[in-house]
Structure formats: structure tokens, C-alpha cells
């Protein structure tokens, strides 16, 4: 009797599972067919591609079904002793995504198993996780194991990646006492063998150590050998400012042009600023806009300001305000709220302007602090009436060199304070004297 009811369900479940693995989008299914064939043959990398494609297409049910299949394939390989599968499984659970729920406990489990089996990368990740969990003793043990595994692999096979990892850990003092001299020497040897990750690490190290000539040499090689456009801008900036190399404006402009052509936002902003200072607003605005589209905070601010002023482009208050709002909210710019305050002041929206000036002063912009101090003396503003707060804001700005704040501070000390003292102490005395004279009459 039980089987009579269970049998239809057993027949339905495989059909439901199959439906979850497919969609009604024929075009998408046709594109995914080669990936699905490889995935069904047991390739987790292709299975992941399938679930990512479904996810990008907004088909969450299919994406989750293929993500579960991806985890099952990895787990089967990991259980059979595949170190790469263990590491990948640990990473999947550590990071998670739209279809895989992050599970730190599972990540720790699989990284531990892989580390115990001799996987250096997993041992390093295990150390990183334990360090973030503030389990210092266990993290040190994991890092020490990772360093030992990297060193053994480097000595046995002379693999550049293993040598790099061991040198990096020695540089950072992870799993081994820090030895910057020995670590940089090894990184220099790797850089001499054209192993670019070592060159990048040397650039970061020399930059952090304030060794500008060495940092410039690394950047120049990365721009040349690695064809790295971001480093081309670093080289340009160094030539233009004389950082680590003799100033050479012509060479700097040549490298800057290369970085601008490659679409590096910092370079676009740099060139736009030069053009704006030269009065070439029409050439500057498109570069500011292009850099802003890539998330450059200062370019977003400048593009918004130019739109509001109609410089280099047609005036567009709506677009300009949107740029400034983005600079304020997304990039936490202290200047953007000040510019918004100036705009709303100009259109007569004083209360709205005051709120933006307050945000700018809270973010440390000295230019907004004189206005902020006045707000604390205005009983009709949204700021609490407080002469003490007025003095504090003006003092901060005056100490930073703001001339307006210095003037306000002098008036506060020589005019406002005596009047306030007179009101607080003098008026009661005068009142008592007046009452006494009246009583004597």
C-alpha cells in the first residue's frame, strides 16, 4: 500500500530535478549545451560556468540546481583525495556567491583537510582564516606549515610560484621570522627571471618603504615588460613630479598619453586637470566624464561642477547634482557636499544649503567650518544653539589657516563674548539695582 503512493513520487522527483536543470529559453540552452556536456562528464569548472550563466540570466532556480551539482562534483573528488578539489571547495564555501551560501565552518573543514594532505595554498588560506578569527596560535601553525610546504616545493622543483610565495611570507613574517633583506633578494632574482608577480610585490614593498628610485625602476619594468597601463601612469606621474627619477615633463607627458589612451581613470583625470587649468574646458570635460564612469571620485566631482557651471559642456543642473550626490554618497567626498551647499545657496535654498555645509564640516572640510560655526549661533537653524560649538568649529578652521574663521574668532572673543557676559551677569545686576531704586521711591 505504501509503495502504491510512493512509486508515483519516485517517478516524479527525477523529472522535477531534470526540469530544474533546464530553462525554457531555447537560445540560452543552445549556447549552454557544450558546457553542459562537459559538466555532465564530471568537469566542475564547466559546471560552475553553467550555473554562473543561469545566474547572469536571472534564472535562480536553474542556477541553484547547477550550483548544487557543482558542489557535489567537488565533494566527490575531494573525498577521493583530490587536493585541488578540496581547495576549490574551501574557497567556494569561504566566499560564497549568489547561488552558494558562504559557510565558514565548511571552508575551514576543507582547507584543513587539504592542508593536512600537503597542499601549501590551503595551509596558507587556513592561516588567513584563523588569523581573521583572532586564533593567533593556530594561525601561526598553519602559516608555518604553508611556508615549509612552499620551501620544499621551491627546493625540489624550483617552481617560480612556490619561490615567490615563500619569499612573500618571509617578507611579511608569516610562518617564519621576517627577513626583508633575504626576501627582497629572492624577489629580485625572480624579477630577473621575468616573473612579474615578484616585480609587483617589489614595487609595493619599495613604495611602502619610501624607496622611490627602486619603486620607479619596478614600475618602469612593469610598464615595459608587462605592458601594464596602470604602471605607465605611475611612470608618467614620477617623471612629471620627479619622484624617484629626475623630472622630465616631456617624458612624463609621453607616458601619460599612453595611459590616457589605455583608459586609465587616474591618467584621464590628470590630463583633464591639466586641460582645465589651461582653460580648455571643452577638452577636459569628456575626460572627467570618462574617468567618473570608471569610479574615479575626484573626476566625478569635477564633472558635476562643470555641468552645474556649464563649462566645457551644456549646463545640466540635474546631471550635475547627480554627479555631486554620487561623489558625496559613494565616495564620501568632503568637497561634494560643500559644492552642493554652494549650489543651493545660489538658488536661495538656504536650509538645504546649511545641511550640506554641516555634512562637509563633519567630514573635515575646513572651508565649511566658518558657516558651521554660524549655524550654532542661529536659533532658527537645524543645529543646536551653542556658543561653545561655534567657538570649537572656528578654532579648528582658524588653526588650519582659514582667514574667515580667524576673523570670526576675533569677533567672537572681542565682541560676542563681552556681550554674552554682559547679558549673563550684567543684566541681573542692573535689574536688582533698578528694583532697589524703585523701592526707595
C-alpha positions as CSV (number, residue, x, y, z in Angstrom):
1,X,0.0,0.0,0.0
2,X,2.8,2.4,0.9
3,X,4.6,1.7,-2.4
4,X,1.4,2.4,-4.2
5,X,1.7,6.1,-3.1
6,X,5.5,6.4,-3.1
7,X,6.0,5.0,-6.6
8,X,4.5,8.0,-8.4
9,X,6.6,10.3,-6.3
10,X,9.7,8.4,-7.0
11,X,9.0,8.7,-10.7
12,X,8.1,12.5,-10.5
13,X,11.2,13.6,-8.5
14,X,13.8,12.8,-11.3
15,X,11.6,14.7,-13.7
16,X,11.4,17.7,-11.4
17,X,15.2,17.6,-10.9
18,X,15.7,17.5,-14.7
19,X,13.4,20.5,-15.1
20,X,15.4,22.4,-12.6
21,X,18.5,21.9,-14.7
22,X,16.9,23.3,-17.8
23,X,15.1,26.5,-18.8
24,X,12.5,27.4,-21.4
25,X,15.0,29.8,-23.1
26,X,15.9,27.8,-26.3
27,X,18.6,30.2,-27.3
28,X,20.3,30.1,-23.9
29,X,20.0,26.3,-23.8
30,X,21.7,26.0,-27.2
31,X,24.6,28.2,-26.1
32,X,25.0,26.2,-22.9
33,X,24.8,22.7,-24.5
34,X,28.6,22.3,-25.0
35,X,29.2,23.4,-21.4
36,X,26.5,21.1,-20.1
37,X,28.0,18.1,-21.9
38,X,31.4,18.8,-20.3
39,X,29.7,19.3,-16.9
40,X,27.8,16.1,-17.2
41,X,31.0,14.4,-17.9
42,X,32.2,15.4,-14.5
43,X,34.1,18.7,-15.0
44,X,33.4,21.0,-12.0
45,X,34.9,24.1,-13.8
46,X,32.3,23.7,-16.6
47,X,29.5,23.1,-14.1
48,X,30.4,26.3,-12.5
49,X,30.2,28.1,-15.8
50,X,26.7,26.7,-16.4
51,X,25.4,28.0,-13.0
52,X,27.0,31.3,-13.5
53,X,25.4,31.7,-16.9
54,X,22.0,30.9,-15.5
55,X,22.6,33.3,-12.6
56,X,23.5,36.1,-15.0
57,X,20.3,35.4,-17.0
58,X,18.3,35.8,-13.8
59,X,17.2,32.1,-13.7
60,X,17.8,31.5,-10.0
61,X,16.2,28.0,-9.8
62,X,18.4,26.6,-12.6
63,X,21.5,28.5,-11.2
64,X,21.0,27.0,-7.7
65,X,20.4,23.5,-9.1
66,X,23.7,23.6,-11.1
67,X,25.5,25.2,-8.1
68,X,24.4,22.2,-6.0
69,X,25.7,19.9,-8.7
70,X,29.0,21.8,-8.8
71,X,29.4,21.3,-5.0
72,X,28.5,17.6,-5.3
73,X,31.2,17.1,-8.0
74,X,33.8,18.9,-6.0
75,X,32.9,16.9,-2.8
76,X,33.1,13.6,-4.7
77,X,36.6,14.4,-5.9
78,X,37.7,15.9,-2.6
79,X,36.5,12.7,-0.8
80,X,38.6,10.7,-3.2
81,X,41.7,12.8,-2.1
82,X,41.9,15.4,-4.9
83,X,43.8,18.3,-3.3
84,X,42.7,20.8,-5.9
85,X,39.0,19.9,-5.3
86,X,39.5,20.3,-1.6
87,X,41.0,23.8,-2.1
88,X,38.3,24.8,-4.6
89,X,35.6,23.6,-2.2
90,X,37.1,25.5,0.7
91,X,37.2,28.7,-1.5
92,X,33.6,28.2,-2.7
93,X,32.3,28.0,0.9
94,X,34.6,30.8,2.1
95,X,33.5,33.3,-0.5
96,X,30.0,32.1,-1.4
97,X,28.1,33.9,-4.2
98,X,24.5,34.4,-5.4
99,X,23.9,30.6,-5.6
100,X,26.2,29.3,-2.9
101,X,25.7,30.3,0.7
102,X,29.0,31.1,2.4
103,X,29.8,28.6,5.2
104,X,32.9,29.4,7.2
105,X,32.8,26.1,9.1
106,X,32.8,24.1,5.9
107,X,35.5,26.3,4.4
108,X,37.7,25.7,7.5
109,X,37.0,21.9,7.3
110,X,38.1,21.6,3.7
111,X,41.1,23.9,3.9
112,X,42.2,21.9,7.0
113,X,41.9,18.6,5.2
114,X,43.8,19.9,2.1
115,X,46.5,21.4,4.4
116,X,46.8,18.1,6.3
117,X,47.2,16.4,2.9
118,X,50.1,18.7,2.0
119,X,48.5,21.5,-0.1
120,X,50.5,24.7,0.6
121,X,47.9,27.1,-0.8
122,X,45.2,25.6,1.5
123,X,47.5,25.8,4.5
124,X,48.1,29.5,3.8
125,X,44.3,30.2,3.4
126,X,43.8,28.3,6.7
127,X,46.2,30.6,8.4
128,X,44.5,33.6,6.9
129,X,41.1,32.4,8.1
130,X,42.3,31.6,11.6
131,X,44.1,35.0,11.8
132,X,40.9,36.8,11.0
133,X,39.2,34.8,13.7
134,X,41.9,36.0,16.1
135,X,43.1,32.5,16.7
136,X,46.7,33.6,16.7
137,X,48.4,30.4,17.8
138,X,46.6,28.2,15.3
139,X,47.2,30.7,12.6
140,X,50.9,30.7,13.2
141,X,51.0,26.9,13.0
142,X,49.1,27.0,9.7
143,X,51.3,29.7,8.3
144,X,54.4,27.7,9.4
145,X,53.1,24.6,7.6
146,X,52.4,26.6,4.5
147,X,55.9,28.2,4.5
148,X,57.5,24.8,4.9
149,X,55.5,23.3,2.1
150,X,56.3,26.2,-0.2
151,X,60.0,26.0,0.6
152,X,60.1,22.2,0.0
153,X,58.3,22.7,-3.4
154,X,60.7,25.5,-4.3
155,X,63.8,23.5,-3.4
156,X,62.5,20.3,-5.1
157,X,61.1,21.7,-8.3
158,X,62.4,25.3,-8.4
159,X,58.9,26.5,-9.3
160,X,58.7,30.3,-9.5
161,X,55.3,30.4,-7.8
162,X,56.5,28.4,-4.8
163,X,59.6,30.5,-4.5
164,X,57.5,33.7,-4.7
165,X,55.1,32.5,-2.1
166,X,57.9,31.6,0.3
167,X,59.7,34.9,-0.3
168,X,56.4,36.8,0.3
169,X,55.8,35.0,3.6
170,X,59.4,35.7,4.6
171,X,58.9,39.4,3.7
172,X,55.7,39.6,5.8
173,X,56.9,37.4,8.7
174,X,54.2,34.8,8.2
175,X,55.2,31.4,9.4
176,X,58.8,32.4,9.5
177,X,60.7,35.3,11.2
178,X,60.6,38.4,8.9
179,X,63.8,38.8,6.9
180,X,63.2,41.7,4.4
181,X,66.8,41.5,3.0
182,X,66.6,37.8,2.1
183,X,63.1,38.1,0.8
184,X,63.7,41.0,-1.4
185,X,66.9,39.4,-2.8
186,X,64.8,36.3,-3.8
187,X,62.1,38.5,-5.3
188,X,64.8,40.4,-7.2
189,X,66.1,37.1,-8.6
190,X,62.6,36.1,-9.6
191,X,62.1,39.5,-11.2
192,X,65.3,39.0,-13.1
193,X,63.7,35.8,-14.5
194,X,60.8,37.9,-15.7
195,X,58.4,36.5,-13.1
196,X,56.0,39.6,-13.0
197,X,54.2,38.8,-9.7
198,X,57.6,39.3,-7.9
199,X,58.1,42.6,-9.7
200,X,54.7,43.8,-8.5
201,X,55.5,42.8,-4.9
202,X,58.8,44.6,-5.1
203,X,57.0,47.7,-6.3
204,X,54.6,47.6,-3.4
205,X,57.4,46.9,-0.9
206,X,59.7,49.7,-2.2
207,X,56.7,52.1,-2.3
208,X,55.8,51.3,1.3
209,X,59.4,51.7,2.4
210,X,59.7,55.1,0.7
211,X,62.4,53.9,-1.7
212,X,61.2,56.0,-4.7
213,X,64.0,55.2,-7.1
214,X,63.6,51.4,-6.6
215,X,59.8,51.7,-6.9
216,X,60.2,53.7,-10.1
217,X,62.5,51.1,-11.6
218,X,59.9,48.4,-10.9
219,X,57.1,50.5,-12.3
220,X,59.1,51.2,-15.5
221,X,59.8,47.5,-16.0
222,X,56.2,46.6,-15.4
223,X,55.1,49.2,-17.9
224,X,57.6,47.9,-20.4
225,X,57.7,44.2,-19.8
226,X,54.2,43.7,-18.5
227,X,52.6,46.3,-20.8
228,X,50.7,47.5,-17.7
229,X,48.9,50.7,-18.5
230,X,48.4,51.5,-14.8
231,X,52.1,51.4,-14.3
232,X,52.5,53.6,-17.3
233,X,50.6,56.2,-15.4
234,X,52.8,55.6,-12.3
235,X,55.8,56.2,-14.6
236,X,54.2,59.4,-16.0
237,X,53.5,60.7,-12.6
238,X,57.1,60.0,-11.4
239,X,58.6,61.9,-14.4
240,X,56.2,64.8,-14.0
241,X,56.8,65.2,-10.3
242,X,60.4,64.0,-10.1
243,X,59.6,61.1,-7.8
244,X,62.4,58.5,-7.8
245,X,63.8,59.9,-11.1
246,X,64.8,63.3,-12.5
247,X,61.8,65.4,-13.5
248,X,61.3,65.2,-17.2
249,X,58.0,66.8,-18.4
250,X,58.3,65.7,-22.0
251,X,58.8,62.0,-21.0
252,X,56.1,62.3,-18.4
253,X,53.6,63.6,-21.0
254,X,54.6,60.8,-23.3
255,X,53.8,58.1,-20.7
256,X,50.7,60.0,-19.6
257,X,49.4,59.9,-23.2
258,X,49.9,56.1,-23.2
259,X,47.9,55.7,-20.0
260,X,45.1,58.0,-21.2
261,X,44.8,56.1,-24.4
262,X,44.5,52.9,-22.4
263,X,41.6,54.4,-20.5
264,X,43.3,54.5,-17.0
265,X,40.9,56.8,-15.0
266,X,43.7,58.3,-12.9
267,X,45.5,59.3,-16.1
268,X,42.3,60.7,-17.6
269,X,41.7,62.8,-14.5
270,X,45.3,64.0,-14.6
271,X,45.1,65.1,-18.2
272,X,41.7,66.6,-17.7
273,X,43.0,68.7,-14.8
274,X,45.9,69.9,-17.0
275,X,43.5,70.9,-19.7
276,X,41.1,72.6,-17.3
277,X,44.0,74.7,-15.8
278,X,44.9,75.7,-19.4
279,X,41.4,76.9,-20.0
280,X,40.5,74.0,-22.3
281,X,37.3,73.1,-20.6
282,X,35.7,71.5,-23.7
283,X,38.6,69.0,-23.9
284,X,38.7,68.5,-20.1
285,X,35.0,67.6,-19.6
286,X,34.9,64.4,-21.7
287,X,37.9,63.0,-19.9
288,X,36.4,63.8,-16.5
289,X,33.2,62.1,-17.5
290,X,35.1,59.0,-18.8
291,X,37.1,58.8,-15.5
292,X,33.9,59.3,-13.5
293,X,32.2,56.4,-15.4
294,X,35.0,54.2,-14.1
295,X,34.5,55.3,-10.5
296,X,37.1,58.0,-10.1
297,X,35.9,60.1,-7.1
298,X,37.7,63.4,-8.0
299,X,36.7,63.1,-11.6
300,X,33.0,62.6,-10.6
301,X,33.3,65.8,-8.5
302,X,34.9,67.9,-11.3
303,X,32.4,66.6,-13.9
304,X,29.5,67.6,-11.7
305,X,30.9,71.0,-11.0
306,X,31.4,71.7,-14.7
307,X,27.9,70.6,-15.5
308,X,26.4,72.9,-12.9
309,X,28.5,75.8,-14.2
310,X,28.1,75.0,-17.9
311,X,31.8,74.9,-18.5
312,X,33.1,72.6,-21.3
313,X,29.6,71.3,-21.8
314,X,25.9,72.4,-21.8
315,X,24.7,73.3,-18.3
316,X,22.6,70.5,-16.8
317,X,21.7,71.0,-13.2
318,X,20.0,67.6,-12.9
319,X,23.1,65.7,-14.2
320,X,25.5,67.9,-12.3
321,X,23.7,67.4,-9.0
322,X,23.6,63.6,-9.6
323,X,27.4,63.6,-10.1
324,X,27.9,65.5,-6.9
325,X,25.4,63.3,-5.0
326,X,27.3,60.2,-6.2
327,X,30.7,61.8,-5.1
328,X,29.1,62.5,-1.7
329,X,27.4,59.2,-1.1
330,X,29.5,56.6,-2.9
331,X,33.0,58.1,-2.4
332,X,32.4,60.0,0.9
333,X,33.9,63.2,-0.7
334,X,34.1,66.1,1.8
335,X,34.2,68.6,-1.1
336,X,31.0,67.4,-2.8
337,X,28.6,68.4,0.0
338,X,30.3,71.8,0.1
339,X,29.7,72.3,-3.6
340,X,26.1,71.2,-3.1
341,X,25.8,73.8,-0.4
342,X,27.1,76.5,-2.7
343,X,24.6,75.4,-5.4
344,X,21.6,75.5,-3.1
345,X,22.8,78.8,-1.6
346,X,22.8,80.2,-5.2
347,X,19.2,79.2,-5.8
348,X,18.0,80.5,-2.5
349,X,17.6,77.2,-0.7
350,X,19.4,78.2,2.5
351,X,18.2,75.5,4.8
352,X,19.1,72.8,2.3
353,X,22.5,74.5,1.8
354,X,23.1,74.6,5.6
355,X,22.5,70.8,5.8
356,X,25.2,70.2,3.1
357,X,27.7,72.6,4.8
358,X,27.2,70.6,8.0
359,X,28.0,67.3,6.3
360,X,31.1,68.9,4.7
361,X,32.3,70.2,8.1
362,X,31.6,66.8,9.7
363,X,33.9,65.3,7.1
364,X,36.7,67.7,8.0
365,X,36.5,70.3,5.2
366,X,37.9,73.5,6.6
367,X,36.1,75.8,4.1
368,X,32.7,74.7,5.5
369,X,33.6,75.3,9.2
370,X,33.1,79.1,9.4
371,X,29.5,78.5,8.1
372,X,29.0,75.6,10.5
373,X,30.0,77.9,13.5
374,X,27.4,80.5,12.4
375,X,24.7,77.8,12.4
376,X,25.3,77.2,16.1
377,X,24.5,80.9,16.8
378,X,21.4,80.9,14.6
379,X,18.4,79.9,16.8
380,X,16.4,79.0,13.6
381,X,18.9,76.6,12.1
382,X,18.7,72.8,12.4
383,X,21.9,72.9,14.6
384,X,21.6,73.2,18.3
385,X,22.3,76.8,19.6
386,X,25.7,76.5,21.3
387,X,28.3,79.3,21.5
388,X,30.7,76.6,22.7
389,X,30.3,74.6,19.4
390,X,30.6,77.9,17.5
391,X,34.0,78.5,19.1
392,X,35.1,74.9,18.5
393,X,34.4,74.9,14.8
394,X,36.0,78.3,14.3
395,X,39.0,77.4,16.3
396,X,39.6,74.2,14.2
397,X,39.4,76.2,11.0
398,X,41.5,79.0,12.3
399,X,44.2,76.7,13.4
400,X,44.1,75.2,9.9
401,X,44.8,78.6,8.4
402,X,41.3,79.7,7.3
403,X,41.3,83.5,7.2
404,X,37.5,83.8,7.5
405,X,37.5,81.6,10.6
406,X,40.3,83.8,12.1
407,X,38.2,86.9,11.6
408,X,35.1,85.3,13.1
409,X,37.2,84.1,16.1
410,X,38.4,87.6,16.8
411,X,34.9,89.0,16.7
412,X,33.8,86.2,18.9
413,X,36.5,86.9,21.5
414,X,36.3,90.7,21.4
415,X,32.7,91.4,20.7
416,X,30.4,88.4,21.2
417,X,31.9,87.1,24.4
418,X,31.8,90.5,26.3
419,X,28.2,91.0,25.2
420,X,27.3,87.5,26.3
421,X,29.0,88.1,29.7
422,X,27.1,91.4,30.0
423,X,23.8,89.6,29.3
424,X,24.5,86.8,31.7
425,X,26.0,88.8,34.6
426,X,25.3,92.4,33.9
427,X,21.6,92.3,33.3
428,X,20.7,90.7,36.7
429,X,22.8,93.3,38.5
430,X,21.1,96.2,36.6
431,X,17.7,94.6,37.3
432,X,18.4,94.4,41.0
433,X,19.7,98.0,41.0
434,X,16.5,99.1,39.2
435,X,14.2,97.3,41.6
436,X,16.1,98.8,44.6
437,X,15.8,102.3,43.2
438,X,12.1,101.8,42.6
439,X,11.6,100.5,46.1
440,X,13.4,103.6,47.6
441,X,10.9,105.9,45.8
